[in-house]
Amino acid sequence: MRSLLDPWIGPHTGDRVVCLTDLATDAQLISASTPVSEIDRIFRSERQLRSVVVQEGEIYSLLSRDQVEYTLTGRLGYGRGLHSRSTAAQLVPERSLALDGSMNLAQAAQRILVLPEDVRYRDVLVLTEEGPRVVSVSQIFQQLSADFRYAALHDSLTGLPNRRQLEERAAAILEAGRDFAGMAALYIDLDGFKAVNDSHGHRVGDQVLVAFADRLREHSRPADILGRLGGDEFVVLLDSVTKAQAASFAERIHASAASPFACEGRHLHVSATIGIAMAEDTGESGDLPRLEVLLRNADDAMRAQKQAGSRSAKPAMLAAASSAQGF
């Protein structure tokens, strides 16, 4: 059973779908001269086959199972007799949508939506360098919907969960009556990042942020929640940890941030101020969820460190970490 803190599974956790080629599947290719009886046999023998691609020279067309069955049945039941000598070329519909495989899903959806309703829901022929492929309209819109949700819940630069996703997870934890004991929040701010941005430009600054996000992933467990709240501020939620373990984790992140970032031939330096808050020390605060209070406490701890002029995590936590077991 997955923990409520486990990473959410989205469309970008595996091979990312960027264009139609990534989503489409190989299609069975037949010649335009193939007899209708042979096409009928193919569909009858392969019940999972939805369509075939008809090739006539360098021209490809899509012929679906529904189109073949409708043609052969006919309104009066004489379809098979009327088409006993017909070929695939004669069954191909006049209006058949073929799209370039490099087209992204949003562009494909726009092309589909302007089609007449009677052909709008047919499978789509996808033309790729490796040959014709096929994709269903429902697949395109399901994947597009998943992409929209992913974009709404993740930081577009680093791919980390954004504030909205953290809020949704907090709501899920509250609804499940989750025990917050053993949970810790780390609020991380990158010191010196503004100077990098001002001196080397936003492109280099973005590279530093992406690289730091990768370092967070390297040091984290699968169940930890990493997030970017905007600018150079990040958050990490740890589950089932002691104060010493949380401090030890923060110390490793602090050391990792201090290592130079190689960007476009330069070695750039930043550091991290980290505030730590433990759920066991977090009480209720009016109508605010406990997780929101936990994050605010970690933010307060980080800001207190900045005001003190120290670029490290909470001193008391770091001191306790020296006797902690590995985490």
Secondary structure, 3 states (H helix, E strand, C coil): CCCCCCCCCCCCCCCCCCCHHHHCEECEEEECCCEHHHHHHHHHHCCCCCEEEEEECCEEEEEEHHHHHHHHHCCCCCHHHHCCCCEHHHHCCCCCCEEECCCCHHHHHHHHHCCCCCCCCCCEEEEECCEEEEECHHHHHHHHHHHHHHHHHECCCCCCECHHHHHHHHHHHHHCCCCCCCCEEEEEEEECHHHHHHHHCHHHHHHHHHHHHHHHHHHCCCCCEEEEEECCEEEEEECCCCHHHHHHHHHHHHHHHHCCEEECCEEECCEEEEEEEEHHHCCCECCECHHHHHHHHHHHHHHHHHHCCCCCCCHHHHHHHCCCCCC
